[in-house]
């Protein structure tokens, strides 16, 4: 029999899993064992009933990428604010790359975990593009983790066009798994988190953001990507300013960052600005 050639975990996938509720419980336990702090599930049907318009073309739906998909599992890893505050810097660049690598590894492992239970699943890479130069020509990836996070109930959009979460504001990177398992969906977040303070709009160095809410106003992708390309030449991309200044998130209280003057008033916060200048002075290239 062909099943004899499958790994043992797949051959015995029915053991201990009687319902999709049990499977989801096992998945959440697996995430906890991997120290993944954020995980939610969305049915692929949610892409067909968008929460707002305009919405993405159907070619970006999960079932257009993996036709057998029934659910999308989204995980999130936080970006520690004190490191992000040094941006643009080699420090934040290394953190960004580390988190992206972890997301790819974790979603790959979780997809294999679900597959071993008898529900074929695939991970979606964190960044689906080859580099900044590709984004300058075509600033869109083949799948949106942001919208997946929205539909899975992890957060909602802010003026900065990113997903804001109650725990970390926009300081989260997301990864997704497309699964044939029809897992119970989590409720979408109803409370709108963005306060429209406009810090992100005012402090964006490339003037890529507008005051209107998403999706009425979209990021000027060319302006954003062009600025990132300049930073990349110095090995200190990405920018990150629009997410570091956002006031949303319990992490701001944790790190004692409630006063937005910390980013603009060097006299009030001399030690912080001294530390940031030190980090920014090393590891990058001066043009």
N, C-alpha and C positions, 0 to 999 in steps of 0.2 A: 504494500500500500504506500502511496506517496506520502502519507502522514508520518511514516517512519523516518523520513528524511528531515522532518522539522525539528527544531530545538525542543527539548523536553518541556520547557515552559509553555510553548504554543500547543504541543500535543495534549497537555493536561490543563488547558485554559479554563475548563469548567469548574475546577476544584475551588471551592470557597466563594465563587461568584455566581449567585443565583438571579440577581436582578441588576439593572443599570444603577439603582440606588446603591447597591453593594459595591459595584464597580467604582462609582464616584467616591464612596467612602474610602475605598482602597487607594484611589488616586490621591485623595487629599492626605491620607496618611503617608503616602510615598513622598509627597511634596514636603510635608512636615519633617520627614527624616532627612530630606535634602536641604533643609533650612531655607526653603522658599517661602517668603512671608506673605505673598499675595497670589491668589489663584481663584479664578472664577470661570464659569462655563456659559456659553451662548449657543443656542440652536442655530443652525445655518438658516433656518426660516426667518430669523430676525433681519437678515440682510435684504429679504424681499419686502419687508415692511419697515422702511426707514423712519427713524424718529424725527427727521427734518428733511427739507429739500433746499437746494439741490443735493442729490445723493450721488454716490459713485456709479459708474457704468457696471453692467452685469458681469463684464469680463473680470472684474476684481473681486467678485463674490468667492467665498471659499469653495463652493461646489463647482465653480468654473476652473478652479485650480486642481482640485482633487474631487472628481465627480461623485465618488462614493461617500464623501464627507456628510456626516449628520450633526456633528458638534464641533465647536471650536473651544479649546481650552487655552486660556490666556494666563500667563504668569507675569509677575512684576518684581523687579529688583530695584531697590532704592539707590539713589545717588547721594552720598553723604554731603551735606551742605558745606561744611568747612573746606572740603576739597574743591567743590564746585566754585566756591567764592574766589578761588585763585585764578579762575578763567579770565581771559584765554591764557593757558599755561601748559607746560608739559605734564604737570601733575594731573590736571583734569583730563588731558588727552589719554594718559595711561589708564586712569580710572575708567574712562569711557570705553576704551578698548577691552579692558578686563571684564566689565559688566556685559558687554556685547558677546564676548567669548563664553562667559558663563551661561548666558541665555541660550546660545546655540547648543552648548553641551547639555544643559538641563532639559531643554525641549526635545532634543534628540533622545535622551535617556527616557523621558516620560513617554514619548511616542513608542519606543521599543517596549516599555512596560505595558502599555495598552495593547500593543500588538501581541505580546506574549500571553495576554489573557484572552486572545481570540478576536480582538477588534483591531484590524489593521489601521495604523495611524502613521502620520508623517509630520515632521517638524517643518516650520517655515523659518528660514534664516533671519536673524535679527535685521540685518541691512541687505536688501536685495539689489545692490548695485555695486559696480566695480570701483568707484571712487568719485571724488569731487568733480573731475572733468566730465564724467558720465552725467552727473546731476545737472551740470551746466547745460548740457545738450537736451536732456530729458529728465526733469526733476521729479520723477514719480517711480516708486517701486511697484512690483507686481502684486503686492499685498499690503494692506494697511493694518499694522498692529494697533494703531491709535483707535481706529474704528472698531476693531475687535474688542479692545479694552472697554470702549464705550458700551457696546452691545452686551458685554459680559457683566456689566455692572460695577466695574472697578473705578469709574469716575466719569466726568463729562468735560466738554471742551471749554477752554477759557479764551479770552481775547487773543492770547498768544498762539492760538491754533493747536495747542497741545492738550493732552488729557490731564485734568487736575484730579487729584485723589485726596480724600480726607486726611490720610496719614502723612503723605509727603508732598502734597501739592503736585506740581508738574515734574518733580525730581524723581521720576521713575522711568525705567526702560522696560519695555514689554516684549515678550516672545509668545508665539502661538503654536498650537498643535492642531492639526486637522484630523479628526477621528471618525471612523465608521460607527462608533458607539453612540447611541442616542441617549446621551446623559441628560439628567434634569438640569434645566437652565437656572441660573441665578437671576434674581430681580435686577432690573436696571436701576441705577441711582437716580432718584427723583429730585433730590435737593440740588439746585444749581450752586456750584461752589465759587465761581468767579464773582468777585466783588466789583469788577470794572474799575479798579483803582488806576489803571493805565500806566502803572510802573513799567510794564514790559514795552508798551508803545513808546514812552518817553525815553527809555534807556537803550533801545535797540540801536546799535551802532551803524546799521545799514538802512535804517528807516523802512524796514520790511513789513512792519505791522500797522494796521489801521484800527480805529476806535470801535468799529462795528463788531458785533458778535459773530462768531463762526456759525454758519458758513456764509453769512452775508458779506463778510470781508475775509479774504484769504491772505496767507502770507505771500509776499512778493518773493516767489521762489528764486527768481533770477538774482535779485538783490542779496538775498540770504546766502545763496550758493556762491555768489561771486565773492562775498566777504569771507566765507569759509575757505574758498580757494586761496585767498591771500594769506589767511592764517595757516593753511596747510603748507604753503611754501616755507613757512617759518617753523613747521612741525609743532604748532600749538593749536591746531583746530581740534574739536569744534568750538564754537563761540560760547553758547550756554548762558548768555546774560539774561535772556527773557525768562529762563526758568529759575535762575538763582535769585532774582529780585521779587518773584511772585510771593505775596504774603500768605497764600493758602498752604495749609499743612501743619500737622502737629509737630513736625520736625523743627519748625522755627522756634517753638517754645522750648523744645528739648535743648537746642543749641543756643538759646537766649538771643534770638535774632528778630525780635518783634519790632525793633526800631529801624525803619527803612533808611534813616539818615546814615546808617553804618556804611552804605555804599557810596555816599556822596560827600560826607563831612569828615575829612581826615583829622580835623582838630578834635572832634568828639571821640573818635575811635583811632587814636594814633597807633596803638599796638597792632590792631588788625591790619591797617593799611601798610604798616612796616613789614608785617609777615607776608602779605600778598605781593608786595614789591620784591621782596627777597626771592620768592618762588618764581615770579615772572622773569627774573633776571637770568635764569639759568635753564639750560636744556633746550632752548629754542634758538632760532637763527634770526639775527638782526638783518633787516634789509635796508 
